[in-house]
Amino acid sequence: MTPALPDFVDDLSLPIEARRARWDEWMVLYEQGVAVLEASGIDPVEAGYRIPDMPFDGTDV
């Protein structure tokens, strides 16, 4: 039995539609995080080390 991958890993065995749905969900959370930073008076660019890198950029399609 193969253990489940952690959430931050882009599971390449999933169909592209499922991976795209995960990416879309992640982007909503990312944008909400940016909004929280801005509402707190924190520049998201300056706080970039607090925001994780994008897990899927579409280059492997």
N, CA, C and O atoms as CSV, one atom per row, in Angstrom:
chain,resi,resn,atom,element,x,y,z
A,1,MET,N,N,0.850,-1.182,0.000
A,1,MET,CA,C,0.000,0.000,0.000
A,1,MET,C,C,0.894,1.244,0.000
A,1,MET,O,O,1.811,1.366,0.812
A,2,THR,N,N,0.614,2.142,-0.907
A,2,THR,CA,C,1.387,3.379,-1.019
A,2,THR,C,C,0.826,4.415,-0.054
A,2,THR,O,O,-0.381,4.658,-0.043
A,3,PRO,N,N,1.681,5.027,0.753
A,3,PRO,CA,C,1.171,6.055,1.667
A,3,PRO,C,C,0.687,7.278,0.892
A,3,PRO,O,O,1.165,7.564,-0.206
A,4,ALA,N,N,-0.262,7.988,1.479
A,4,ALA,CA,C,-0.790,9.202,0.844
A,4,ALA,C,C,0.294,10.270,0.804
A,4,ALA,O,O,1.115,10.381,1.714
A,5,LEU,N,N,0.278,11.043,-0.257
A,5,LEU,CA,C,1.234,12.142,-0.376
A,5,LEU,C,C,0.804,13.306,0.509
A,5,LEU,O,O,-0.392,13.513,0.714
A,6,PRO,N,N,1.753,14.061,1.033
A,6,PRO,CA,C,1.390,15.265,1.784
A,6,PRO,C,C,0.664,16.256,0.874
A,6,PRO,O,O,0.815,16.204,-0.346
A,7,ASP,N,N,-0.122,17.157,1.464
A,7,ASP,CA,C,-0.916,18.112,0.691
A,7,ASP,C,C,-0.074,18.985,-0.220
A,7,ASP,O,O,-0.548,19.408,-1.274
A,8,PHE,N,N,1.175,19.265,0.165
A,8,PHE,CA,C,1.984,20.190,-0.617
A,8,PHE,C,C,2.618,19.544,-1.849
A,8,PHE,O,O,3.257,20.232,-2.646
A,9,VAL,N,N,2.451,18.244,-2.013
A,9,VAL,CA,C,3.024,17.546,-3.164
A,9,VAL,C,C,1.977,17.470,-4.274
A,9,VAL,O,O,0.838,17.074,-4.028
A,10,ASP,N,N,2.357,17.844,-5.484
A,10,ASP,CA,C,1.464,17.744,-6.632
A,10,ASP,C,C,1.517,16.309,-7.144
A,10,ASP,O,O,2.494,15.903,-7.773
A,11,ASP,N,N,0.470,15.549,-6.873
A,11,ASP,CA,C,0.415,14.133,-7.231
A,11,ASP,C,C,0.233,13.991,-8.740
A,11,ASP,O,O,-0.868,14.187,-9.256
A,12,LEU,N,N,1.304,13.652,-9.444
A,12,LEU,CA,C,1.271,13.564,-10.902
A,12,LEU,C,C,0.454,12.383,-11.416
A,12,LEU,O,O,0.188,12.293,-12.614
A,13,SER,N,N,0.050,11.472,-10.520
A,13,SER,CA,C,-0.781,10.353,-10.961
A,13,SER,C,C,-2.246,10.763,-11.109
A,13,SER,O,O,-3.032,10.033,-11.713
A,14,LEU,N,N,-2.618,11.917,-10.567
A,14,LEU,CA,C,-3.994,12.399,-10.702
A,14,LEU,C,C,-4.219,12.944,-12.105
A,14,LEU,O,O,-3.285,13.441,-12.734
A,15,PRO,N,N,-5.460,12.854,-12.604
A,15,PRO,CA,C,-5.745,13.465,-13.903
A,15,PRO,C,C,-5.569,14.981,-13.824
A,15,PRO,O,O,-5.691,15.570,-12.749
A,16,ILE,N,N,-5.285,15.602,-14.954
A,16,ILE,CA,C,-5.014,17.040,-14.977
A,16,ILE,C,C,-6.193,17.833,-14.419
A,16,ILE,O,O,-5.985,18.871,-13.791
A,17,GLU,N,N,-7.422,17.370,-14.633
A,17,GLU,CA,C,-8.591,18.086,-14.117
A,17,GLU,C,C,-8.563,18.148,-12.592
A,17,GLU,O,O,-8.849,19.187,-11.997
A,18,ALA,N,N,-8.213,17.014,-11.962
A,18,ALA,CA,C,-8.143,16.969,-10.498
A,18,ALA,C,C,-6.997,17.835,-9.990
A,18,ALA,O,O,-7.133,18.526,-8.981
A,19,ARG,N,N,-5.870,17.794,-10.693
A,19,ARG,CA,C,-4.732,18.625,-10.284
A,19,ARG,C,C,-5.073,20.098,-10.442
A,19,ARG,O,O,-4.699,20.919,-9.605
A,20,ARG,N,N,-5.780,20.432,-11.509
A,20,ARG,CA,C,-6.174,21.826,-11.740
A,20,ARG,C,C,-7.137,22.293,-10.645
A,20,ARG,O,O,-7.046,23.430,-10.182
A,21,ALA,N,N,-8.063,21.413,-10.229
A,21,ALA,CA,C,-8.995,21.761,-9.152
A,21,ALA,C,C,-8.235,22.021,-7.854
A,21,ALA,O,O,-8.564,22.951,-7.118
A,22,ARG,N,N,-7.216,21.200,-7.569
A,22,ARG,CA,C,-6.395,21.433,-6.367
A,22,ARG,C,C,-5.677,22.770,-6.470
A,22,ARG,O,O,-5.589,23.511,-5.491
A,23,TRP,N,N,-5.164,23.075,-7.655
A,23,TRP,CA,C,-4.469,24.341,-7.873
A,23,TRP,C,C,-5.427,25.512,-7.652
A,23,TRP,O,O,-5.072,26.493,-6.998
A,24,ASP,N,N,-6.649,25.407,-8.200
A,24,ASP,CA,C,-7.622,26.487,-8.041
A,24,ASP,C,C,-7.964,26.707,-6.570
A,24,ASP,O,O,-8.071,27.848,-6.120
A,25,GLU,N,N,-8.138,25.616,-5.819
A,25,GLU,CA,C,-8.394,25.736,-4.377
A,25,GLU,C,C,-7.215,26.414,-3.685
A,25,GLU,O,O,-7.397,27.276,-2.825
A,26,TRP,N,N,-6.015,26.018,-4.067
A,26,TRP,CA,C,-4.823,26.601,-3.448
A,26,TRP,C,C,-4.737,28.091,-3.748
A,26,TRP,O,O,-4.385,28.884,-2.874
A,27,MET,N,N,-5.058,28.476,-4.986
A,27,MET,CA,C,-4.981,29.893,-5.363
A,27,MET,C,C,-5.957,30.740,-4.561
A,27,MET,O,O,-5.631,31.868,-4.192
A,28,VAL,N,N,-7.149,30.220,-4.283
A,28,VAL,CA,C,-8.113,30.950,-3.453
A,28,VAL,C,C,-7.510,31.189,-2.071
A,28,VAL,O,O,-7.587,32.298,-1.541
A,29,LEU,N,N,-6.912,30.156,-1.491
A,29,LEU,CA,C,-6.279,30.310,-0.174
A,29,LEU,C,C,-5.113,31.286,-0.236
A,29,LEU,O,O,-4.920,32.079,0.686
A,30,TYR,N,N,-4.344,31.238,-1.302
A,30,TYR,CA,C,-3.214,32.153,-1.482
A,30,TYR,C,C,-3.707,33.600,-1.526
A,30,TYR,O,O,-3.162,34.472,-0.849
A,31,GLU,N,N,-4.744,33.844,-2.329
A,31,GLU,CA,C,-5.283,35.199,-2.455
A,31,GLU,C,C,-5.882,35.681,-1.139
A,31,GLU,O,O,-5.772,36.861,-0.805
A,32,GLN,N,N,-6.519,34.777,-0.385
A,32,GLN,CA,C,-7.042,35.149,0.928
A,32,GLN,C,C,-5.895,35.516,1.864
A,32,GLN,O,O,-6.005,36.463,2.643
A,33,GLY,N,N,-4.809,34.776,1.789
A,33,GLY,CA,C,-3.641,35.087,2.619
A,33,GLY,C,C,-3.056,36.443,2.286
A,33,GLY,O,O,-2.681,37.196,3.185
A,34,VAL,N,N,-2.974,36.763,1.001
A,34,VAL,CA,C,-2.482,38.076,0.576
A,34,VAL,C,C,-3.404,39.166,1.104
A,34,VAL,O,O,-2.934,40.204,1.571
A,35,ALA,N,N,-4.720,38.940,1.032
A,35,ALA,CA,C,-5.687,39.930,1.523
A,35,ALA,C,C,-5.535,40.153,3.024
A,35,ALA,O,O,-5.649,41.283,3.499
A,36,VAL,N,N,-5.279,39.091,3.767
A,36,VAL,CA,C,-5.077,39.219,5.215
A,36,VAL,C,C,-3.822,40.036,5.501
A,36,VAL,O,O,-3.827,40.898,6.379
A,37,LEU,N,N,-2.750,39.765,4.761
A,37,LEU,CA,C,-1.524,40.542,4.944
A,37,LEU,C,C,-1.766,42.018,4.655
A,37,LEU,O,O,-1.359,42.882,5.432
A,38,GLU,N,N,-2.428,42.305,3.536
A,38,GLU,CA,C,-2.687,43.694,3.169
A,38,GLU,C,C,-3.584,44.376,4.194
A,38,GLU,O,O,-3.365,45.541,4.528
A,39,ALA,N,N,-4.601,43.660,4.702
A,39,ALA,CA,C,-5.494,44.226,5.714
A,39,ALA,C,C,-4.752,44.506,7.016
A,39,ALA,O,O,-5.147,45.380,7.787
A,40,SER,N,N,-3.684,43.765,7.256
A,40,SER,CA,C,-2.877,43.961,8.465
A,40,SER,C,C,-1.804,45.022,8.268
A,40,SER,O,O,-1.034,45.314,9.183
A,41,GLY,N,N,-1.758,45.598,7.070
A,41,GLY,CA,C,-0.759,46.622,6.789
A,41,GLY,C,C,0.604,46.060,6.432
A,41,GLY,O,O,1.605,46.774,6.478
A,42,ILE,N,N,0.646,44.785,6.076
A,42,ILE,CA,C,1.907,44.135,5.709
A,42,ILE,C,C,1.968,44.029,4.189
A,42,ILE,O,O,1.023,43.546,3.565
A,43,ASP,N,N,3.055,44.468,3.598
A,43,ASP,CA,C,3.240,44.355,2.150
A,43,ASP,C,C,3.532,42.891,1.809
A,43,ASP,O,O,4.531,42.340,2.272
A,44,PRO,N,N,2.668,42.252,1.002
A,44,PRO,CA,C,2.880,40.841,0.676
A,44,PRO,C,C,4.227,40.562,0.002
A,44,PRO,O,O,4.802,39.491,0.194
A,45,VAL,N,N,4.727,41.507,-0.777
A,45,VAL,CA,C,6.026,41.310,-1.426
A,45,VAL,C,C,7.127,41.264,-0.373
A,45,VAL,O,O,8.027,40.428,-0.449
A,46,GLU,N,N,7.057,42.155,0.605
A,46,GLU,CA,C,8.055,42.169,1.678
A,46,GLU,C,C,7.939,40.933,2.563
A,46,GLU,O,O,8.926,40.472,3.137
A,47,ALA,N,N,6.736,40.408,2.666
A,47,ALA,CA,C,6.508,39.239,3.516
A,47,ALA,C,C,6.520,37.951,2.697
A,47,ALA,O,O,6.008,36.926,3.147
A,48,GLY,N,N,7.095,37.996,1.510
A,48,GLY,CA,C,7.068,36.865,0.593
A,48,GLY,C,C,7.574,35.566,1.175
A,48,GLY,O,O,7.128,34.492,0.771
A,49,TYR,N,N,8.489,35.643,2.106
A,49,TYR,CA,C,9.002,34.411,2.701
A,49,TYR,C,C,7.924,33.700,3.509
A,49,TYR,O,O,8.069,32.514,3.804
A,50,ARG,N,N,6.857,34.383,3.870
A,50,ARG,CA,C,5.767,33.761,4.622
A,50,ARG,C,C,4.765,33.068,3.709
A,50,ARG,O,O,3.961,32.261,4.177
A,51,ILE,N,N,4.801,33.371,2.410
A,51,ILE,CA,C,3.832,32.830,1.466
A,51,ILE,C,C,4.513,31.708,0.684
A,51,ILE,O,O,5.550,31.934,0.061
A,52,PRO,N,N,3.935,30.483,0.709
A,52,PRO,CA,C,4.585,29.365,0.024
A,52,PRO,C,C,4.611,29.550,-1.487
A,52,PRO,O,O,3.776,30.254,-2.054
A,53,ASP,N,N,5.566,28.918,-2.119
A,53,ASP,CA,C,5.638,28.940,-3.581
A,53,ASP,C,C,4.432,28.225,-4.175
A,53,ASP,O,O,3.827,27.368,-3.531
A,54,MET,N,N,4.094,28.579,-5.383
A,54,MET,CA,C,2.966,27.947,-6.061
A,54,MET,C,C,3.313,26.494,-6.376
A,54,MET,O,O,4.376,26.221,-6.935
A,55,PRO,N,N,2.422,25.551,-6.020
A,55,PRO,CA,C,2.740,24.141,-6.211
A,55,PRO,C,C,2.596,23.647,-7.648
A,55,PRO,O,O,3.148,22.602,-7.993
A,56,PHE,N,N,1.865,24.377,-8.495
A,56,PHE,CA,C,1.626,23.905,-9.855
A,56,PHE,C,C,1.530,25.112,-10.775
A,56,PHE,O,O,0.670,25.973,-10.586
A,57,ASP,N,N,2.395,25.179,-11.754
A,57,ASP,CA,C,2.382,26.344,-12.634
A,57,ASP,C,C,1.942,26.000,-14.053
A,57,ASP,O,O,1.977,26.864,-14.929
A,58,GLY,N,N,1.530,24.766,-14.297
A,58,GLY,CA,C,1.006,24.379,-15.600
A,58,GLY,C,C,2.056,24.039,-16.638
A,58,GLY,O,O,1.704,23.704,-17.769
A,59,THR,N,N,3.337,24.114,-16.293
A,59,THR,CA,C,4.373,23.881,-17.292
A,59,THR,C,C,4.502,22.413,-17.678
A,59,THR,O,O,5.116,22.096,-18.696
A,60,ASP,N,N,3.937,21.519,-16.888
A,60,ASP,CA,C,4.065,20.097,-17.203
A,60,ASP,C,C,2.857,19.573,-17.971
A,60,ASP,O,O,2.704,18.362,-18.129
A,61,VAL,N,N,2.002,20.465,-18.446
A,61,VAL,CA,C,0.800,20.050,-19.178
A,61,VAL,C,C,1.164,19.711,-20.604
A,61,VAL,O,O,0.295,19.338,-21.392
